[in-house]
Amino acid sequence: MKASQKTWLVRGGIAVAAIAAAFLLWQVLKPSELPEGIVSGNGRIEAVEMDVSAKSPGRIRDIVVDEGAFVKAGQVVAHMDIDVLNAQKAEAEAQLAQTQNAIQIAESQVAQRQSERAAALAAVRQREAELNAARKRLARSETLAREGATAVQERDDDQAQVEGATAAVEAAKAQLAAVDAAIGTARSQVIGARTNVEAARATIQRIEADIRDSDLRAPTDGRVQYRVAQPGEVVAGGGRVLNLVNLGDVYMTFFLPETVAGRVALGTDVRIVLDAAPDYVIPAKVSFVADVAQFTPKTVETESERQKLMFRVKARIDRKLLERNITQVKTGLPAMAYVRLDRAAPWPEKLAQTVKE
């Protein structure tokens, strides 16, 4: 092939590509069939996804729902193995019984110490009475000794008895103080034993909560998308077991240019038409408009470049409508969203009749 022929072939290819690009550009920029005040954007149906996860590390005993199954909020979807938790609960219950017995022992010690205090107090009173009697005898002996009516030795003996009685009183009071201290110690043991009982009960409650949490429940109404783990597998704390899609929180995400997105308000009416079911028009309302463009402009913006800025918009479908048609709701479907910027603008005939709640 000659060089001139190759050149013409290249030029012909370039011309075809240019024509195709021009045709695509015309398709994009050609006048819309929509009336003034209504714009459109394409996107996909999405829904809020939620994971069912294990609170604590452990082995999955079984999963009781299949992929694609519809579940209700609070429904048990899987069970974790609880053999270890049952053993821990039995241990905590044994500790509870032990601490309750310790309370009884400590309370009996308090009663015993109180009896000892009563005896010590009686001993103090007896020694004080003996001291009082000895002092009276000493007083009489001293009077008689001064008058020569009794021997000095008798007075000295009475003096010794007073001193002995005084020492006995001090000893009895010391014994009473020791008993009081023992009572305080026994009461502290009672408080400590009761605290141990409360701690053991709290441990049992925690383990029982873990046992209840071992029944993994659906956090909301929805459909099981897929299993993340399988029965028999060991997962860490927070490990995912199932993935659910909340079919009561379904929306469509699409993009609108900067010149249009700035006019879209929250609550604006939207009509959604699925590619798979073009005969059904689904009503929705705008629930989110991004405040940051999804495409970053160049350093120097031109007017044409600003037209390339696209903003993400969400249109949420009414929950009641979703609940009524729950079995038909599917995510990931491509669709067209039609937004009515002007409330006074009438919907086109093909968008006027929507699916009823």
MARTORNU-307570 format. One record per residue (C-alpha): residue number from 1; residue in three letters; chain; x, y, z. Coordinates in pm, whole numbers, m for minus. Example, Ala and Ser with C-alpha at 12.3 -4.5 7.8 and 13.67 -1.06 7.14 Angstrom:
// residues 2
1 | ala | A | 1230 | m450 | 780
2 | ser | A | 1367 | m106 | 714
***
This chain:
// residues 357
1 | met | A | 0 | 0 | 0
2 | lys | A | 130 | 342 | m97
3 | ala | A | 195 | 613 | 158
4 | ser | A | m69 | 834 | m1
5 | gln | A | m332 | 562 | 37
6 | lys | A | m243 | 515 | 407
7 | thr | A | m273 | 887 | 458
8 | trp | A | m620 | 892 | 307
9 | leu | A | m727 | 596 | 520
10 | val | A | m609 | 771 | 837
11 | arg | A | m782 | 1090 | 735
12 | gly | A | m1100 | 894 | 660
13 | gly | A | m1091 | 729 | 1003
14 | ile | A | m1048 | 1064 | 1171
15 | ala | A | m1340 | 1203 | 974
16 | val | A | m1565 | 911 | 1076
17 | ala | A | m1467 | 954 | 1440
18 | ala | A | m1539 | 1326 | 1419
19 | ile | A | m1880 | 1259 | 1267
20 | ala | A | m1962 | 1005 | 1538
21 | ala | A | m1853 | 1246 | 1812
22 | ala | A | m2060 | 1522 | 1657
23 | phe | A | m2362 | 1292 | 1646
24 | leu | A | m2321 | 1197 | 2012
25 | leu | A | m2280 | 1563 | 2105
26 | trp | A | m2596 | 1646 | 1913
27 | gln | A | m2781 | 1367 | 2095
28 | val | A | m2674 | 1518 | 2426
29 | leu | A | m2740 | 1879 | 2337
30 | lys | A | m3050 | 1842 | 2125
31 | pro | A | m3364 | 2011 | 2259
32 | ser | A | m3531 | 1811 | 2534
33 | glu | A | m3882 | 1679 | 2494
34 | leu | A | m3956 | 1778 | 2854
35 | pro | A | m4155 | 2097 | 2915
36 | glu | A | m4003 | 2404 | 3074
37 | gly | A | m3947 | 2360 | 3449
38 | ile | A | m3879 | 1985 | 3437
39 | val | A | m3533 | 1830 | 3406
40 | ser | A | m3406 | 1474 | 3409
41 | gly | A | m3108 | 1271 | 3516
42 | asn | A | m3020 | 903 | 3509
43 | gly | A | m2900 | 685 | 3793
44 | arg | A | m2972 | 369 | 3989
45 | ile | A | m3206 | 261 | 4265
46 | glu | A | m3025 | 222 | 4595
47 | ala | A | m3115 | 140 | 4954
48 | val | A | m2957 | 171 | 5296
49 | glu | A | m2750 | m139 | 5372
50 | met | A | m2702 | m273 | 5724
51 | asp | A | m2484 | m551 | 5862
52 | val | A | m2580 | m812 | 6120
53 | ser | A | m2264 | m855 | 6326
54 | ala | A | m2151 | m1054 | 6626
55 | lys | A | m2114 | m845 | 6939
56 | ser | A | m1847 | m1071 | 7087
57 | pro | A | m1596 | m1303 | 6924
58 | gly | A | m1716 | m1660 | 6881
59 | arg | A | m1822 | m1940 | 6652
60 | ile | A | m2135 | m1918 | 6437
61 | arg | A | m2365 | m2204 | 6537
62 | asp | A | m2616 | m2163 | 6257
63 | ile | A | m2779 | m1915 | 6018
64 | val | A | m3155 | m1954 | 5993
65 | val | A | m3230 | m1733 | 5689
66 | asp | A | m3128 | m1767 | 5326
67 | glu | A | m3004 | m1504 | 5088
68 | gly | A | m3296 | m1313 | 4941
69 | ala | A | m3523 | m1382 | 5238
70 | phe | A | m3737 | m1103 | 5381
71 | val | A | m3694 | m1043 | 5753
72 | lys | A | m3866 | m832 | 6017
73 | ala | A | m3697 | m605 | 6268
74 | gly | A | m3596 | m810 | 6572
75 | gln | A | m3623 | m1143 | 6392
76 | val | A | m3351 | m1393 | 6483
77 | val | A | m3138 | m1460 | 6175
78 | ala | A | m2841 | m1647 | 6325
79 | his | A | m2712 | m1800 | 6648
80 | met | A | m2366 | m1785 | 6799
81 | asp | A | m2225 | m2074 | 7002
82 | ile | A | m2278 | m2012 | 7376
83 | asp | A | m2105 | m2308 | 7544
84 | val | A | m1835 | m2082 | 7687
85 | leu | A | m2093 | m1828 | 7804
86 | asn | A | m2295 | m2099 | 7978
87 | ala | A | m1981 | m2215 | 8159
88 | gln | A | m1902 | m1858 | 8261
89 | lys | A | m2255 | m1813 | 8389
90 | ala | A | m2234 | m2130 | 8599
91 | glu | A | m1906 | m2006 | 8745
92 | ala | A | m2057 | m1666 | 8826
93 | glu | A | m2359 | m1829 | 8990
94 | ala | A | m2127 | m2037 | 9207
95 | gln | A | m1941 | m1720 | 9306
96 | leu | A | m2274 | m1558 | 9390
97 | ala | A | m2366 | m1843 | 9622
98 | gln | A | m2024 | m1821 | 9784
99 | thr | A | m2052 | m1446 | 9843
100 | gln | A | m2404 | m1481 | 9982
101 | asn | A | m2270 | m1738 | 10230
102 | ala | A | m1993 | m1493 | 10318
103 | ile | A | m2258 | m1237 | 10411
104 | gln | A | m2415 | m1479 | 10656
105 | ile | A | m2076 | m1557 | 10809
106 | ala | A | m1990 | m1189 | 10841
107 | glu | A | m2328 | m1106 | 10994
108 | ser | A | m2288 | m1389 | 11247
109 | gln | A | m1946 | m1249 | 11337
110 | val | A | m2106 | m908 | 11396
111 | ala | A | m2364 | m1068 | 11627
112 | gln | A | m2089 | m1255 | 11811
113 | arg | A | m1883 | m940 | 11855
114 | gln | A | m2188 | m754 | 11983
115 | ser | A | m2240 | m1026 | 12243
116 | glu | A | m1875 | m996 | 12340
117 | arg | A | m1923 | m620 | 12372
118 | ala | A | m2214 | m668 | 12606
119 | ala | A | m1998 | m896 | 12822
120 | ala | A | m1707 | m649 | 12809
121 | leu | A | m1935 | m362 | 12903
122 | ala | A | m2067 | m564 | 13199
123 | ala | A | m1710 | m636 | 13302
124 | val | A | m1629 | m263 | 13291
125 | arg | A | m1925 | m184 | 13512
126 | gln | A | m1829 | m461 | 13754
127 | arg | A | m1471 | m336 | 13776
128 | glu | A | m1593 | 21 | 13827
129 | ala | A | m1819 | m100 | 14111
130 | glu | A | m1528 | m283 | 14270
131 | leu | A | m1312 | 28 | 14235
132 | asn | A | m1582 | 239 | 14399
133 | ala | A | m1609 | m5 | 14692
134 | ala | A | m1231 | m14 | 14731
135 | arg | A | m1215 | 364 | 14743
136 | lys | A | m1480 | 375 | 15014
137 | arg | A | m1291 | 117 | 15223
138 | leu | A | m971 | 315 | 15176
139 | ala | A | m1142 | 634 | 15292
140 | arg | A | m1266 | 462 | 15611
141 | ser | A | m925 | 304 | 15670
142 | glu | A | m749 | 638 | 15640
143 | thr | A | m990 | 797 | 15892
144 | leu | A | m948 | 514 | 16139
145 | ala | A | m571 | 511 | 16091
146 | arg | A | m545 | 880 | 16170
147 | glu | A | m750 | 823 | 16488
148 | gly | A | m538 | 520 | 16579
149 | ala | A | m841 | 293 | 16568
150 | thr | A | m688 | 61 | 16305
151 | ala | A | m352 | m54 | 16196
152 | val | A | m160 | 133 | 15924
153 | gln | A | m114 | m195 | 15741
154 | glu | A | m486 | m225 | 15687
155 | arg | A | m489 | 117 | 15529
156 | asp | A | m203 | 19 | 15302
157 | asp | A | m387 | m296 | 15199
158 | asp | A | m696 | m93 | 15113
159 | gln | A | m475 | 144 | 14910
160 | ala | A | m338 | m151 | 14717
161 | gln | A | m689 | m280 | 14647
162 | val | A | m787 | 62 | 14506
163 | glu | A | m492 | 62 | 14274
164 | gly | A | m564 | m295 | 14169
165 | ala | A | m930 | m210 | 14106
166 | thr | A | m826 | 93 | 13900
167 | ala | A | m604 | m123 | 13682
168 | ala | A | m885 | m375 | 13642
169 | val | A | m1118 | m98 | 13522
170 | glu | A | m863 | 20 | 13266
171 | ala | A | m814 | m336 | 13143
172 | ala | A | m1189 | m387 | 13112
173 | lys | A | m1224 | m63 | 12916
174 | ala | A | m940 | m169 | 12686
175 | gln | A | m1117 | m498 | 12627
176 | leu | A | m1438 | m309 | 12545
177 | ala | A | m1251 | m91 | 12296
178 | ala | A | m1102 | m401 | 12133
179 | val | A | m1447 | m554 | 12100
180 | asp | A | m1581 | m231 | 11945
181 | ala | A | m1300 | m241 | 11691
182 | ala | A | m1381 | m605 | 11616
183 | ile | A | m1744 | m509 | 11560
184 | gly | A | m1636 | m240 | 11311
185 | thr | A | m1421 | m493 | 11128
186 | ala | A | m1705 | m745 | 11115
187 | arg | A | m1944 | m483 | 10981
188 | ser | A | m1691 | m390 | 10712
189 | gln | A | m1675 | m757 | 10618
190 | val | A | m2053 | m758 | 10583
191 | ile | A | m2037 | m455 | 10352
192 | gly | A | m1758 | m616 | 10151
193 | ala | A | m1951 | m942 | 10122
194 | arg | A | m2263 | m757 | 10005
195 | thr | A | m2054 | m569 | 9748
196 | asn | A | m1918 | m901 | 9623
197 | val | A | m2274 | m1027 | 9591
198 | glu | A | m2370 | m725 | 9378
199 | ala | A | m2057 | m774 | 9166
200 | ala | A | m2143 | m1141 | 9112
201 | arg | A | m2500 | m1051 | 9016
202 | ala | A | m2372 | m787 | 8773
203 | thr | A | m2143 | m1047 | 8619
204 | ile | A | m2435 | m1284 | 8574
205 | gln | A | m2643 | m1007 | 8415
206 | arg | A | m2359 | m925 | 8176
207 | ile | A | m2320 | m1289 | 8076
208 | glu | A | m2697 | m1324 | 8031
209 | ala | A | m2689 | m1014 | 7808
210 | asp | A | m2410 | m1175 | 7604
211 | ile | A | m2618 | m1491 | 7577
212 | arg | A | m2916 | m1289 | 7454
213 | asp | A | m2690 | m1106 | 7208
214 | ser | A | m2572 | m1441 | 7075
215 | asp | A | m2910 | m1458 | 6901
216 | leu | A | m2831 | m1226 | 6610
217 | arg | A | m3137 | m1024 | 6513
218 | ala | A | m3228 | m814 | 6213
219 | pro | A | m3192 | m445 | 6302
220 | thr | A | m3474 | m347 | 6065
221 | asp | A | m3722 | m483 | 5814
222 | gly | A | m3543 | m577 | 5495
223 | arg | A | m3406 | m845 | 5270
224 | val | A | m3096 | m1056 | 5316
225 | gln | A | m2853 | m967 | 5041
226 | tyr | A | m2579 | m1217 | 5113
227 | arg | A | m2401 | m1415 | 5381
228 | val | A | m2067 | m1276 | 5483
229 | ala | A | m1977 | m1578 | 5697
230 | gln | A | m2094 | m1937 | 5720
231 | pro | A | m2196 | m2166 | 6010
232 | gly | A | m1894 | m2305 | 6192
233 | glu | A | m1673 | m2006 | 6118
234 | val | A | m1518 | m1806 | 6401
235 | val | A | m1568 | m1430 | 6381
236 | ala | A | m1414 | m1150 | 6583
237 | gly | A | m1609 | m904 | 6792
238 | gly | A | m1805 | m692 | 6547
239 | gly | A | m1748 | m947 | 6271
240 | arg | A | m2013 | m936 | 5998
241 | val | A | m2236 | m1238 | 5949
242 | leu | A | m2513 | m1113 | 5718
243 | asn | A | m2577 | m810 | 5502
244 | leu | A | m2929 | m668 | 5485
245 | val | A | m3083 | m404 | 5264
246 | asn | A | m3344 | m182 | 5428
247 | leu | A | m3629 | m184 | 5178
248 | gly | A | m3808 | 85 | 5375
249 | asp | A | m3533 | 335 | 5294
250 | val | A | m3497 | 327 | 4917
251 | tyr | A | m3377 | 616 | 4706
252 | met | A | m3234 | 698 | 4367
253 | thr | A | m2904 | 876 | 4321
254 | phe | A | m2855 | 1082 | 4007
255 | phe | A | m2659 | 1387 | 3892
256 | leu | A | m2769 | 1727 | 3767
257 | pro | A | m2559 | 2007 | 3617
258 | glu | A | m2466 | 2313 | 3818
259 | thr | A | m2717 | 2537 | 3641
260 | val | A | m3002 | 2307 | 3745
261 | ala | A | m2887 | 2173 | 4084
262 | gly | A | m2886 | 2522 | 4229
263 | arg | A | m3263 | 2541 | 4174
264 | val | A | m3346 | 2206 | 4333
265 | ala | A | m3488 | 2232 | 4686
266 | leu | A | m3541 | 1958 | 4942
267 | gly | A | m3888 | 1810 | 4905
268 | thr | A | m3905 | 1879 | 4533
269 | asp | A | m4133 | 1637 | 4347
270 | val | A | m3959 | 1369 | 4144
271 | arg | A | m4086 | 1099 | 3910
272 | ile | A | m3879 | 782 | 3870
273 | val | A | m3912 | 551 | 3570
274 | leu | A | m3726 | 221 | 3581
275 | asp | A | m3563 | 96 | 3263
276 | ala | A | m3700 | m249 | 3346
277 | ala | A | m4057 | m123 | 3397
278 | pro | A | m4109 | 191 | 3186
279 | asp | A | m4489 | 174 | 3222
280 | tyr | A | m4475 | 246 | 3596
281 | val | A | m4404 | 595 | 3728
282 | ile | A | m4282 | 602 | 4089
283 | pro | A | m4331 | 921 | 4293
284 | ala | A | m4045 | 1045 | 4508
285 | lys | A | m3910 | 1360 | 4670
286 | val | A | m3566 | 1515 | 4678
287 | ser | A | m3403 | 1435 | 5013
288 | phe | A | m3045 | 1547 | 4946
289 | val | A | m2856 | 1784 | 4721
290 | ala | A | m2477 | 1787 | 4740
291 | asp | A | m2319 | 2121 | 4826
292 | val | A | m1993 | 2028 | 4654
293 | ala | A | m1961 | 1949 | 4284
294 | gln | A | m1858 | 1595 | 4195
295 | phe | A | m1617 | 1716 | 3923
296 | thr | A | m1335 | 1951 | 4019
297 | pro | A | m1288 | 2235 | 3769
298 | lys | A | m958 | 2346 | 3628
299 | thr | A | m767 | 2637 | 3777
300 | val | A | m919 | 2878 | 3525
301 | glu | A | m1288 | 2820 | 3468
302 | thr | A | m1466 | 2907 | 3151
303 | glu | A | m1842 | 2918 | 3117
304 | ser | A | m1843 | 2591 | 2926
305 | glu | A | m1631 | 2423 | 3193
306 | arg | A | m1872 | 2533 | 3465
307 | gln | A | m2148 | 2354 | 3275
308 | lys | A | m1954 | 2032 | 3331
309 | leu | A | m1994 | 2056 | 3709
310 | met | A | m2236 | 1791 | 3828
311 | phe | A | m2403 | 1771 | 4169
312 | arg | A | m2528 | 1454 | 4333
313 | val | A | m2899 | 1445 | 4415
314 | lys | A | m3103 | 1187 | 4609
315 | ala | A | m3474 | 1125 | 4559
316 | arg | A | m3633 | 917 | 4836
317 | ile | A | m3934 | 694 | 4770
318 | asp | A | m4222 | 708 | 5019
319 | arg | A | m4201 | 437 | 5287
320 | lys | A | m4572 | 346 | 5267
321 | leu | A | m4542 | 283 | 4896
322 | leu | A | m4238 | 66 | 4956
323 | glu | A | m4412 | m134 | 5230
324 | arg | A | m4704 | m204 | 5001
325 | asn | A | m4482 | m325 | 4720
326 | ile | A | m4205 | m472 | 4936
327 | thr | A | m4167 | m792 | 4736
328 | gln | A | m4116 | m600 | 4411
329 | val | A | m3852 | m361 | 4544
330 | lys | A | m3509 | m427 | 4399
331 | thr | A | m3193 | m223 | 4419
332 | gly | A | m2932 | m161 | 4153
333 | leu | A | m3187 | m108 | 3876
334 | pro | A | m3106 | 176 | 3632
335 | ala | A | m3373 | 443 | 3599
336 | met | A | m3451 | 797 | 3490
337 | ala | A | m3543 | 1067 | 3741
338 | tyr | A | m3755 | 1362 | 3636
339 | val | A | m3741 | 1666 | 3865
340 | arg | A | m4006 | 1938 | 3863
341 | leu | A | m3821 | 2261 | 3934
342 | asp | A | m4135 | 2474 | 3895
343 | arg | A | m4432 | 2357 | 4102
344 | ala | A | m4666 | 2528 | 3858
345 | ala | A | m4530 | 2328 | 3566
346 | pro | A | m4763 | 2039 | 3471
347 | trp | A | m4621 | 1690 | 3445
348 | pro | A | m4616 | 1545 | 3095
349 | glu | A | m4890 | 1294 | 3031
350 | lys | A | m4650 | 1000 | 3052
351 | leu | A | m4541 | 1113 | 3401
352 | ala | A | m4875 | 1233 | 3538
353 | gln | A | m5009 | 893 | 3652
354 | thr | A | m4795 | 742 | 3928
355 | val | A | m4804 | 417 | 4121
356 | lys | A | m5057 | 461 | 4403
357 | glu | A | m4979 | 393 | 4764
***
